[in-house]
Amino acid sequence: MMCYAYSALDAGAWAFTAEATSFAGFPIQSAGNQNDAISFKLFLQRGTYTLRYLHKKGNNHGIAKFKLDGTSKGTIDSYAAVASLNNISSITNISVPHTGLYTLQLIVDAKNVASTAYFANFVSISMFRTA
């Protein structure tokens, strides 16, 4: 899912940013506050999935928690001492119990102790069926 295909800005202010060397050029970024959240609707078949997150890392980035229909599926820490674009991080073994429409939510509710804020900046989130 590309960042512009969100279904709801659940909390916080999100905006598209110009990042010339970022894949697709215009990632979406949170306001940098704790509990900023964004949601996507997606249709999934029953099975096991891997989530891939194409994102920016930086010294002011937080930890993204991913929820599927309200159930936490894992976290990805976007903190790095030196900023970098086009990072791909994954969460594996996500079980989808039945075929249907789901809500995938990203919430930035925590941060690395060294981070100065709770920013999330990403281009896409993908769900790949593995079994």
C-alpha positions, 0 to 999 in steps of 0.5 A: 500500500502506498502511503497516499492510499490510507483510509484514515488519519487516526491521530496526529497531523500527517503530511506528505514531504518532499524527499528527492532521493526517497523512493516515490519522492513524497513519503508521508510523515507524522507530526512527531508526537507520541500516539500519532496513528494512520490506518489502511483497509486491505483485503487479505486471504487466510494465511501467514504474511510478512509485513514490509515497511519502506521507511526513513530512519533518523535520530528523531524517529519512533517505534512503529507498532503495527496492529491488524484489526486492533491486535498488535502484530509487531514493532519496527524501530526507526531510530538511527543516529544518522538519517537514511532513506529507503530502509526496508524492515519486516515483521514475519509470521503474521497470522490472518485467521480468515479471508476478509477486509482488515484494518492495518494501523500504524501507531507511533507509541514508543521511541528508542531511548536515544531518539528525540521525538516520535516521527514516522516517515514512510513510502509504503507498507506491504503484506506478502502471503508466505503460507 
